Amino acid sequence: MNLYYFRPQKILFVGFLVLFILSIYLLLGNQFYQQHIIANYKSHHMGINNTKVILLWNEFFDFENWKLPSNLLGPQQFEEWNCPVTNCILTTNRTFLKASHLYNAVVFHAASFYSVLYAKPFVRTPDQLYVFVSQESPATTKHYLGDEKNFYNLTMTYRLDSDIPFPYGYFREKGSHAVVAPNLKPNWLEPVKNYTNEDLLKIIQGKTKTAAWFASNCNTLSSRENLVRDIQMFMDVDVYGKCGNLTCTRYSSECDSFLNKDYKFYFSFENTLCKDYVTEKVYEQMLRNIIPVVFGGANYNKFLPPHSYVDVEQFSSVRSLVDFLEWLGSSPQEYVKYFWWKEHYELTFVQPYCKLCEILNRPGLKEEVHIVKNIEEWWYGNQCRVRSKVFFV
């Protein structure tokens, strides 16, 4: 009877003991994994004391790991990214080091909320860099910047005047791999006037549909939904997503296939008209055999090869835009000339953390470090407009 009476207590005790041992194991295992990254680097490189640790402070939208392979990336990852400097560690784990002020740089994603618990670090060292990051336009900034004067050292955004540019894509020369754009003054080759490509001509001549548009945000500051509505008064536009009546899983092989095969134009319309704001809506189409029709606040020549796209704001009216698209879509020899650039350039992506790692290793970093005095003015001031240059209702 006594054994039976004490058995439940023994089971509970053993259960708590197992949970305690398991928690210790996981804690030490995580620390071991973290130390393994440093130890592995130390065994292959000199100067471990010079390793720079970068903390990604908050979430990148719904991606806790910022779309990165892991929440902890060591110098090996920087080598795989072909960074010129690789002695950096990148993590989203705030407990990787004992305190936030021990990190060489702390990166803040401005387009995501800052939680109440982790709004800002409590302690900061004079030589620690705070980095303002956003690939989205100012309209999507999720927190108040007015109390962040003299807070950031570096900006890492889509804007070309950022300390670390963070565009959605780069164009580089084939062969030399020299990056041409985005750039304030890109050195593009002149478009080949008599360019032709027989294989591409066959694909173009098989296209049966005029234009496609994928959108889920149907009430935008740029009023792109109104622009599409006006265009539809004169030509067919297939609208996929929440803003239309057609469906297709974005990024699926099915979508990629029929866009390449069936459509002549894709509407790469931005949700805001902001300087330098060129998103994946354009770059995704540059990988296909389709001409993007762009609508945004950027000077697209700084981002895309000349004669590779149609810019809505180069036309005085929707009617004149449609007339041009109908002419171009019915002229295969002229249409194919928009792909001349593919024989000279290729689309690629460069990790912005390469540049950040390089900055952290500059010998005169302490003397070079600057403070963004008024991030609110820098981010919002004279960057976006509401009115389009082309008239539509």
C-alpha positions in Angstrom: 0.0 0.0 0.0 2.8 2.4 0.9 4.5 1.8 -2.5 1.3 2.4 -4.3 0.7 5.6 -2.3 4.1 7.1 -3.1 4.2 6.1 -6.8 2.4 9.2 -8.2 4.8 11.5 -6.3 7.8 9.6 -7.6 6.4 9.9 -11.1 5.9 13.6 -10.7 9.4 14.0 -9.3 11.0 12.0 -12.1 9.0 14.1 -14.6 10.1 17.4 -13.2 13.7 16.1 -13.1 13.5 15.1 -16.8 12.1 18.5 -17.8 14.8 20.3 -15.8 17.6 18.2 -17.4 16.1 18.7 -20.8 15.9 22.5 -20.4 19.5 22.6 -19.2 20.5 20.5 -22.2 18.7 22.8 -24.6 20.2 25.9 -23.0 23.8 24.5 -23.0 23.2 23.0 -26.5 22.3 26.4 -27.9 25.2 28.1 -26.2 27.5 25.3 -27.6 26.1 25.9 -31.1 26.8 29.6 -30.8 30.3 29.0 -29.5 30.9 26.5 -32.2 30.5 29.2 -34.9 33.1 31.3 -33.2 35.4 28.3 -32.5 35.2 27.1 -36.1 36.1 30.6 -37.4 38.9 30.8 -34.9 40.5 27.6 -36.1 40.6 28.9 -39.7 41.3 32.6 -39.3 43.6 34.8 -37.3 42.3 37.8 -35.2 39.2 36.3 -33.6 39.0 39.3 -31.4 38.2 41.4 -34.5 35.0 39.4 -35.2 32.1 41.7 -35.6 28.6 40.7 -34.3 25.5 42.2 -35.9 22.1 41.9 -34.1 18.9 42.1 -36.1 16.7 43.7 -33.4 13.1 43.2 -34.5 11.2 41.1 -37.0 11.3 41.6 -40.8 7.5 41.6 -41.3 6.5 38.0 -40.5 10.0 36.7 -41.0 11.7 36.3 -37.6 14.9 35.3 -39.3 14.7 38.2 -41.9 14.4 35.6 -44.8 17.8 34.3 -43.8 18.7 30.6 -43.6 19.1 30.6 -39.9 18.8 32.9 -36.8 22.6 32.7 -36.5 25.0 33.0 -39.4 28.8 33.0 -39.1 31.7 34.1 -41.3 31.2 31.0 -43.5 27.8 32.5 -44.7 29.5 35.8 -45.5 32.0 33.8 -47.6 29.2 32.1 -49.4 27.7 35.5 -50.2 31.1 36.4 -51.7 31.5 39.3 -49.4 34.9 41.1 -49.6 35.1 41.0 -45.7 33.8 38.0 -43.9 34.7 38.2 -40.2 31.1 38.9 -39.1 28.4 37.1 -37.3 24.7 37.9 -38.0 22.0 36.9 -35.6 18.4 37.6 -34.6 19.0 36.1 -31.1 19.2 38.8 -28.5 20.8 36.4 -26.0 23.7 35.5 -28.3 25.8 38.0 -26.3 25.1 38.8 -22.7 23.9 42.4 -23.3 22.7 44.4 -26.3 25.5 47.0 -26.0 28.1 44.3 -26.7 27.0 44.0 -30.4 29.0 46.0 -32.9 25.9 46.9 -34.8 22.1 46.7 -34.1 19.8 46.7 -37.1 16.2 48.0 -36.8 13.5 47.2 -39.3 11.4 50.4 -39.6 8.6 48.8 -41.5 7.8 46.4 -38.7 6.4 47.2 -35.2 8.8 47.6 -32.3 7.3 45.6 -29.5 6.8 47.3 -26.1 9.2 44.9 -24.4 11.9 45.4 -27.0 11.3 48.9 -28.2 14.9 50.0 -28.0 18.1 48.8 -26.2 18.5 50.2 -22.7 22.3 50.7 -22.9 24.5 51.8 -25.8 28.2 52.2 -26.3 29.7 55.2 -28.2 31.2 53.1 -31.0 28.1 50.9 -31.5 26.3 51.4 -34.8 22.5 51.6 -35.0 21.2 50.9 -38.5 17.9 52.1 -39.9 16.5 49.6 -42.4 13.5 49.5 -44.8 12.8 48.2 -48.3 9.3 49.7 -48.1 8.2 53.2 -48.8 7.8 55.7 -45.9 4.0 55.1 -46.1 4.5 51.7 -44.4 6.7 52.8 -41.5 5.1 51.2 -38.4 6.4 53.4 -35.6 7.0 57.1 -34.7 10.3 58.5 -35.8 10.0 61.8 -34.1 11.7 60.7 -30.9 14.6 59.0 -32.7 16.7 62.1 -33.5 20.5 61.4 -33.2 19.7 57.7 -32.8 20.8 56.0 -36.0 24.3 56.0 -37.5 23.6 54.3 -40.8 20.7 54.0 -43.3 20.1 50.8 -45.2 17.1 51.3 -47.6 16.0 51.2 -51.2 17.0 54.8 -51.6 20.2 55.5 -53.6 21.4 58.1 -51.1 21.4 55.4 -48.3 24.7 54.6 -46.5 24.1 51.0 -47.5 21.7 50.7 -50.5 19.2 47.9 -50.1 17.5 47.5 -53.5 15.5 44.6 -54.7 18.0 43.8 -57.4 21.1 44.8 -59.3 22.1 44.7 -62.9 25.7 43.7 -63.7 27.7 43.2 -66.8 28.0 39.7 -68.1 31.6 38.6 -68.1 33.1 41.3 -65.9 30.2 41.1 -63.3 30.7 44.8 -62.7 27.5 46.2 -61.1 26.0 49.0 -63.3 22.7 49.7 -61.5 21.0 50.9 -59.4 23.3 53.9 -59.6 22.9 57.7 -59.6 24.7 57.8 -62.9 24.6 54.3 -64.5 26.9 53.8 -67.5 24.5 51.8 -69.7 25.4 50.6 -73.2 23.4 52.1 -76.0 20.4 49.9 -77.0 21.0 47.9 -80.1 18.7 49.6 -82.7 18.5 46.6 -85.1 18.5 43.9 -82.4 16.6 40.7 -83.2 16.4 37.2 -81.7 14.7 34.5 -83.7 14.0 32.2 -80.8 12.5 35.0 -78.8 10.5 36.1 -81.8 8.8 32.7 -81.9 7.8 33.1 -78.3 6.5 36.6 -78.8 4.4 35.7 -81.9 2.7 33.0 -79.8 1.5 35.4 -77.1 -2.3 35.8 -77.2 -3.1 38.1 -74.3 -2.3 41.8 -73.8 -1.6 42.6 -70.1 -1.7 41.1 -66.6 -1.7 42.7 -63.2 -1.3 41.0 -59.8 -2.4 43.0 -56.8 -3.8 42.4 -53.3 -3.7 46.1 -52.1 -6.6 47.7 -53.9 -6.6 51.1 -52.1 -3.2 52.7 -52.6 -1.7 56.1 -52.3 -0.6 56.0 -55.9 -4.2 55.2 -57.0 -2.8 52.5 -59.3 -6.1 50.7 -59.1 -7.8 53.7 -60.7 -5.1 53.8 -63.4 -5.8 50.1 -64.2 -9.5 50.8 -64.3 -9.0 53.6 -66.8 -6.7 51.5 -69.0 -9.4 48.7 -69.0 -11.7 51.2 -70.7 -9.5 50.9 -73.9 -7.8 47.5 -73.7 -8.0 44.1 -72.0 -6.2 43.7 -68.7 -6.4 40.5 -66.7 -6.3 41.2 -63.0 -5.2 38.5 -60.6 -5.5 38.5 -56.8 -7.8 40.4 -54.4 -8.2 43.3 -56.9 -9.5 41.1 -59.7 -11.5 38.0 -60.4 -8.6 35.8 -61.5 -6.5 33.6 -59.3 -3.0 32.2 -59.5 -0.5 31.3 -56.8 2.2 33.9 -56.9 5.7 32.6 -57.5 4.3 29.3 -58.7 5.7 27.6 -61.8 2.2 27.8 -63.3 2.1 31.6 -63.0 5.6 31.9 -64.3 4.8 29.7 -67.3 1.7 31.5 -68.5 3.1 35.0 -68.0 6.0 34.0 -70.2 3.9 32.2 -72.7 0.7 34.2 -73.0 1.1 37.9 -71.9 2.8 40.7 -73.8 2.9 43.2 -70.9 2.9 43.1 -67.1 1.8 46.1 -65.0 4.5 46.7 -62.4 2.6 49.5 -60.6 3.9 50.7 -57.2 1.6 51.4 -54.3 3.3 54.8 -53.6 5.1 57.3 -55.9 8.3 57.7 -54.0 11.8 58.6 -55.1 13.9 55.5 -55.9 11.1 53.2 -54.9 11.4 50.2 -57.3 10.3 46.9 -56.0 10.2 43.2 -56.9 7.2 44.0 -59.1 9.6 45.1 -61.8 12.6 42.8 -61.2 10.5 39.6 -61.3 9.4 40.5 -64.8 12.9 41.3 -66.0 13.6 37.6 -65.5 10.8 36.7 -67.9 10.1 37.3 -71.6 7.6 40.0 -70.9 7.8 43.8 -71.0 7.1 45.5 -67.7 4.9 48.6 -67.8 6.2 50.6 -64.8 4.4 53.2 -62.7 6.2 54.8 -59.8 8.1 57.8 -58.4 11.6 56.6 -59.5 13.8 57.7 -62.4 13.8 54.2 -63.9 16.9 54.9 -66.0 18.9 54.7 -62.8 17.6 51.2 -62.2 16.7 49.4 -65.5 18.5 49.2 -68.8 17.2 51.7 -71.4 14.6 50.4 -73.8 13.7 47.5 -71.6 10.4 48.8 -70.1 7.5 51.2 -70.7 7.1 54.1 -68.3 3.5 55.2 -67.8 4.5 58.7 -66.8 6.2 59.3 -70.2 2.7 59.6 -71.7 0.4 62.5 -71.4 -2.8 60.4 -71.1 -4.1 56.9 -70.6 -5.3 56.9 -74.2 -1.8 57.7 -75.6 -0.3 55.0 -73.4 -2.8 52.4 -74.6 -2.3 53.4 -78.2 1.5 52.8 -77.8 1.0 49.4 -76.1 -1.4 48.2 -78.8 1.1 49.2 -81.5 4.1 47.6 -79.7 2.1 44.5 -78.9 1.2 44.0 -82.6 4.8 44.7 -83.8 6.9 41.6 -82.9 10.1 43.0 -84.5 9.8 46.2 -82.3 8.7 44.2 -79.3 11.8 42.0 -79.4 14.1 45.0 -79.3 13.1 45.5 -75.6 15.2 42.5 -74.8 18.5 43.6 -76.3 20.0 44.0 -72.8 19.8 40.3 -71.9 22.9 39.7 -74.0 24.9 42.3 -72.1 23.5 42.3 -68.5 22.2 40.0 -65.9 20.0 40.5 -62.9 21.5 39.6 -59.5 21.3 40.4 -55.8 24.0 41.6 -53.4 23.6 41.1 -49.7 23.6 44.5 -47.9 25.2 42.8 -44.9 28.4 42.5 -46.9 28.6 46.3 -46.9 27.7 46.5 -43.2 30.4 44.0 -42.4 32.9 46.0 -44.4 32.0 49.2 -42.7 32.4 47.6 -39.2 36.0 46.7 -40.2 37.2 50.0 -41.4 40.3 51.1 -39.5 39.1 54.6 -38.9 35.5 53.7 -38.1 35.3 55.6 -34.8 36.3 58.8 -36.6 34.0 58.1 -39.6 30.9 57.3 -37.6 28.2 59.9 -38.1 24.8 60.4 -36.5 21.6 60.8 -38.6 20.4 64.0 -36.8 16.8 63.8 -37.9 15.8 60.5 -39.3 12.1 61.6 -39.6 13.1 64.5 -41.9 15.5 62.3 -43.9 12.9 59.5 -44.4 9.8 61.6 -45.1 11.0 64.9 -46.4 10.2 65.5 -50.1 10.4 61.8 -50.9 6.9 61.0 -52.1 4.1 62.6 -54.1 0.4 61.9 -54.5 -0.3 63.2 -58.0 0.8 61.3 -61.1 2.3 63.0 -64.1 -0.2 61.2 -66.4 -3.8 62.1 -66.1 -6.3 59.6 -65.0 -9.5 59.8 -62.9 
